[in-house]
Amino acid sequence: MVAALRASLARLGYVEGRNLVIEFRYGDGAAARVPELVAELQRLPIDILLAQGGPAVDVVNGLPVAVPVAYVFSGDPVSAGFAKSLARPDSNMTGLTLLAAEMNGKLLEILREMVPSLRDVAIVLNPEHPGSHIERDYTDGAASQLGLRTAYFPARTRDEVASSLEAMAASPARAVSIFSDSVVVTNRRQILDFAIARKMPVMSGWPIFADSGALCTYGPRLVDSYARLASYVDRMAKGAKPADLPIERPTTFELVLNLKTASAIGLELPRSLLVRADRLIS
């Protein structure tokens, strides 16, 4: 994603070492570290601040930031309080929303196509992720239409992931859908090992899960969104105000199937799904 941002900036004429400096700070999944990182960056001669991920965007939104902010955010920035509307943010922040909530219903549709006999699905989520309640609404609506029952398992910390997996083992769930956020990304190996050992298909919206062993991912093509982030940098550098720059939605999506995982859990994927896949992992 960083490579996509750099390449897009270069195409717009911004090249590191010539007319661009990028200062990176990583919170390593700990939102509590964001204020100190933002303060540290603001002591430098920065012109624009970029924020990635729900917790970081949420924290930055509540801080006094003297420079324009652009972000990539998986949830709905309007309902999360980051913007007045997508067309006109009316704040010091703007950027791209991945609108992950809308993808969760599609994931359940794909899951039902894979396993027509499925009835119970476990949902792993971080309840503190901004917009998680909206993701639940979309998921519950789709599950009701598909005749699926859902059970939610919280994942705020690594310890809570472990206790939720223990509870899941005693539940009737036979498949797992993951709401993507930094906590579950960091702990994906623990979740995937649990599910694969029990021959449970795992679905999510971000390709990193399929690359790590999830059966299927469907969602926005993330590298395209990070490439688009460069256009915000360009416009802000030329004097545009974030309040006047519309928040963009994703325009390209990808379906990734992990054939190795399908074989490991004994699931034969329907040909109708295989021919629609943008990428197959074998």
C-alpha positions as CSV (number, residue, x, y, z in Angstrom):
1,M,0.0,0.0,0.0
2,V,2.9,2.4,0.8
3,A,4.5,1.4,-2.6
4,A,1.2,2.2,-4.4
5,L,1.1,5.6,-2.7
6,R,4.8,6.4,-3.5
7,A,4.3,5.3,-7.2
8,S,1.2,7.5,-7.5
9,L,2.9,10.5,-5.9
10,A,5.8,10.0,-8.4
11,R,3.4,10.1,-11.3
12,L,2.2,13.4,-10.0
13,G,5.7,14.8,-9.8
14,Y,6.5,14.2,-6.2
15,V,9.7,12.3,-5.7
16,E,11.4,11.5,-2.4
17,G,14.8,13.0,-2.2
18,R,14.0,15.7,-4.7
19,N,10.8,17.6,-3.7
20,L,9.2,15.3,-1.2
21,V,9.9,13.9,2.3
22,I,7.7,11.3,3.9
23,E,7.9,10.8,7.7
24,F,6.4,7.5,8.8
25,R,5.1,6.8,12.3
26,Y,3.4,3.5,13.2
27,G,1.2,2.9,16.2
28,D,1.5,-0.9,15.8
29,G,-2.2,-1.3,16.5
30,A,-2.2,0.7,19.7
31,A,-4.6,3.7,19.2
32,A,-3.3,5.2,22.6
33,R,0.0,5.9,20.9
34,V,-1.5,8.0,18.1
35,P,-1.6,11.4,20.1
36,E,2.1,11.3,20.9
37,L,2.9,10.3,17.3
38,V,0.8,13.2,15.9
39,A,2.5,15.6,18.4
40,E,5.9,14.3,17.3
41,L,5.1,14.8,13.6
42,Q,3.7,18.3,14.2
43,R,7.0,19.4,15.7
44,L,8.5,18.7,12.2
45,P,7.9,21.0,9.2
46,I,5.1,18.9,7.7
47,D,2.5,20.3,5.3
48,I,0.0,17.4,5.2
49,L,-0.8,14.6,7.6
50,L,-1.9,11.2,6.3
51,A,-3.8,8.8,8.6
52,Q,-4.6,5.1,8.0
53,G,-7.0,2.9,9.8
54,G,-10.1,3.5,11.9
55,P,-8.4,4.0,15.3
56,A,-5.9,6.4,13.9
57,V,-8.4,8.4,12.0
58,D,-10.7,8.5,15.1
59,V,-7.9,9.8,17.3
60,V,-6.6,12.3,14.8
61,N,-10.2,13.6,14.4
62,G,-10.2,14.6,18.1
63,L,-6.8,16.2,18.1
64,P,-5.8,19.8,17.3
65,V,-4.0,19.3,14.0
66,A,-2.7,22.4,12.3
67,V,-2.3,21.0,8.8
68,P,-4.7,19.4,6.3
69,V,-5.4,15.7,6.9
70,A,-6.1,13.0,4.3
71,Y,-7.0,9.4,5.3
72,V,-8.0,5.9,4.2
73,F,-10.8,4.7,6.5
74,S,-12.7,1.4,6.2
75,G,-15.9,2.6,7.8
76,D,-18.4,5.4,7.0
77,P,-16.8,8.7,7.9
78,V,-20.2,10.5,8.1
79,S,-21.7,8.2,10.8
80,A,-18.3,8.1,12.5
81,G,-18.4,11.8,12.8
82,F,-15.4,12.6,10.6
83,A,-17.5,14.4,7.9
84,K,-20.7,16.3,7.4
85,S,-21.3,14.4,4.1
86,L,-19.3,12.5,1.5
87,A,-19.7,15.3,-1.0
88,R,-18.6,18.0,1.4
89,P,-16.7,16.9,4.5
90,D,-16.8,20.4,6.1
91,S,-13.8,19.6,8.3
92,N,-10.0,19.6,8.2
93,M,-10.1,15.9,7.1
94,T,-11.0,14.2,3.9
95,G,-9.9,11.1,2.0
96,L,-11.2,7.7,1.0
97,T,-13.7,5.4,2.6
98,L,-13.6,1.7,1.9
99,L,-17.2,1.3,3.1
100,A,-16.4,-2.1,4.5
101,A,-19.9,-2.4,6.0
102,E,-21.5,-2.9,2.6
103,M,-19.2,-5.7,1.7
104,N,-20.2,-7.9,4.7
105,G,-23.5,-8.8,3.2
106,K,-21.8,-9.8,-0.1
107,L,-19.4,-12.0,1.9
108,L,-22.3,-14.0,3.3
109,E,-23.8,-14.4,-0.1
110,I,-20.5,-15.9,-1.4
111,L,-20.3,-18.1,1.7
112,R,-23.8,-19.4,1.1
113,E,-22.9,-20.1,-2.6
114,M,-19.9,-22.1,-1.3
115,V,-21.7,-24.0,1.4
116,P,-25.5,-24.2,0.6
117,S,-26.2,-26.2,3.7
118,L,-24.7,-23.7,6.1
119,R,-26.9,-22.3,8.9
120,D,-24.6,-20.8,11.6
121,V,-21.9,-18.2,11.1
122,A,-19.5,-16.7,13.7
123,I,-18.6,-13.1,13.2
124,V,-15.3,-11.9,14.7
125,L,-15.1,-8.1,15.2
126,N,-13.6,-5.4,17.3
127,P,-16.6,-3.6,18.9
128,E,-14.5,-0.5,19.4
129,H,-13.8,-0.1,15.7
130,P,-15.6,3.1,14.5
131,G,-18.6,2.0,12.4
132,S,-18.7,-1.6,13.7
133,H,-22.4,-1.2,14.6
134,I,-23.2,-0.3,10.9
135,E,-21.3,-3.4,9.8
136,R,-23.4,-5.5,12.1
137,D,-26.6,-4.0,10.7
138,Y,-25.6,-4.9,7.1
139,T,-24.5,-8.3,8.2
140,D,-27.7,-9.1,10.1
141,G,-29.9,-7.9,7.2
142,A,-28.1,-10.1,4.7
143,A,-28.0,-13.1,7.1
144,S,-31.8,-12.8,7.6
145,Q,-32.4,-12.8,3.9
146,L,-30.1,-15.8,3.4
147,G,-31.6,-17.8,6.3
148,L,-28.4,-17.7,8.3
149,R,-27.9,-17.3,12.0
150,T,-25.1,-15.1,13.3
151,A,-23.2,-15.0,16.6
152,Y,-20.7,-12.2,17.4
153,F,-17.4,-12.8,19.1
154,P,-15.4,-9.7,20.2
155,A,-11.8,-9.1,19.4
156,R,-10.5,-6.0,21.2
157,T,-7.2,-7.6,22.3
158,R,-5.2,-10.7,21.7
159,D,-6.4,-12.2,25.0
160,E,-10.0,-11.5,24.0
161,V,-9.4,-13.1,20.6
162,A,-8.3,-16.3,22.5
163,S,-11.3,-16.3,24.8
164,S,-13.7,-15.7,21.9
165,L,-12.2,-18.6,19.9
166,E,-12.7,-20.8,23.0
167,A,-16.4,-19.7,23.1
168,M,-16.7,-20.2,19.3
169,A,-15.5,-23.8,19.7
170,A,-18.5,-24.5,21.9
171,S,-20.9,-22.8,19.5
172,P,-22.8,-24.2,16.5
173,A,-21.0,-22.0,14.1
174,R,-19.5,-23.8,11.1
175,A,-18.0,-20.8,9.3
176,V,-16.3,-17.5,10.2
177,S,-16.7,-14.0,8.8
178,I,-14.1,-11.4,10.0
179,F,-14.8,-7.6,10.2
180,S,-11.4,-6.2,9.2
181,D,-9.5,-3.9,11.5
182,S,-6.0,-3.6,12.9
183,V,-6.6,-5.9,15.9
184,V,-7.9,-8.8,13.8
185,V,-5.2,-8.2,11.2
186,T,-2.5,-8.4,13.8
187,N,-4.1,-11.6,15.3
188,R,-5.2,-13.2,12.0
189,R,-2.9,-16.2,12.4
190,Q,-4.5,-17.2,15.6
191,I,-8.0,-17.0,14.1
192,L,-7.1,-18.8,10.9
193,D,-5.3,-21.6,12.6
194,F,-8.3,-22.2,14.8
195,A,-10.7,-22.2,11.9
196,I,-8.7,-24.4,9.5
197,A,-8.1,-27.0,12.2
198,R,-11.9,-27.3,12.5
199,K,-12.4,-27.2,8.7
200,M,-14.3,-23.9,9.0
201,P,-14.3,-21.6,5.9
202,V,-13.1,-18.0,6.8
203,M,-14.2,-14.9,4.9
204,S,-13.0,-11.3,5.1
205,G,-12.8,-8.1,3.1
206,W,-9.1,-7.6,2.9
207,P,-6.8,-9.7,0.7
208,I,-4.2,-10.1,3.5
209,F,-6.5,-12.6,5.0
210,A,-6.6,-14.8,1.9
211,D,-2.9,-14.5,1.5
212,S,-2.6,-15.7,5.1
213,G,-4.9,-18.7,4.7
214,A,-8.5,-17.5,4.7
215,L,-10.7,-19.3,2.2
216,C,-12.0,-16.1,0.5
217,T,-11.8,-12.4,0.6
218,Y,-14.0,-9.9,-1.3
219,G,-13.7,-6.1,-1.1
220,P,-12.1,-3.0,-2.4
221,R,-8.8,-3.3,-4.2
222,L,-6.7,-1.6,-1.4
223,V,-3.7,-0.6,-3.5
224,D,-6.0,1.4,-5.8
225,S,-7.3,3.3,-2.8
226,Y,-3.8,4.1,-1.6
227,A,-2.8,5.2,-5.0
228,R,-5.8,7.6,-5.1
229,L,-4.6,9.0,-1.7
230,A,-1.8,10.7,-3.7
231,S,-4.4,12.9,-5.5
232,Y,-5.4,14.4,-2.1
233,V,-1.8,15.2,-1.3
234,D,-1.4,16.9,-4.7
235,R,-4.6,19.0,-4.4
236,M,-3.8,20.0,-0.8
237,A,-0.3,20.9,-1.7
238,K,-1.7,23.2,-4.3
239,G,-3.9,25.0,-1.8
240,A,-7.2,23.0,-1.8
241,K,-9.0,22.7,1.6
242,P,-10.0,19.3,2.9
243,A,-13.5,20.7,3.6
244,D,-14.0,21.2,-0.1
245,L,-12.6,17.9,-1.3
246,P,-15.3,15.1,-1.6
247,I,-14.6,11.8,0.1
248,E,-14.2,9.1,-2.5
249,R,-15.6,5.6,-2.4
250,P,-13.8,2.5,-3.9
251,T,-14.4,1.8,-7.6
252,T,-12.5,-1.4,-8.0
253,F,-13.1,-4.6,-6.1
254,E,-11.5,-8.0,-6.1
255,L,-12.5,-11.6,-5.2
256,V,-9.6,-13.8,-4.0
257,L,-9.9,-17.5,-3.4
258,N,-7.4,-19.7,-1.6
259,L,-7.5,-23.1,-3.2
260,K,-4.9,-24.5,-0.8
261,T,-7.2,-23.7,2.1
262,A,-10.2,-25.2,0.2
263,S,-8.3,-28.4,-0.2
264,A,-7.2,-28.4,3.5
265,I,-10.8,-28.1,4.8
266,G,-12.2,-30.5,2.2
267,L,-14.4,-28.0,0.4
268,E,-14.9,-28.1,-3.4
269,L,-15.5,-24.6,-4.7
270,P,-18.3,-24.1,-7.3
271,R,-17.0,-23.4,-10.8
272,S,-19.3,-20.4,-11.0
273,L,-17.2,-18.8,-8.2
274,L,-13.9,-19.9,-9.6
275,V,-14.5,-18.2,-12.9
276,R,-15.4,-14.9,-11.2
277,A,-12.3,-14.8,-9.0
278,D,-9.8,-12.0,-9.7
279,R,-7.0,-14.1,-8.1
280,L,-6.6,-17.7,-7.1
281,I,-4.0,-18.8,-4.5
282,S,-2.8,-22.3,-5.2
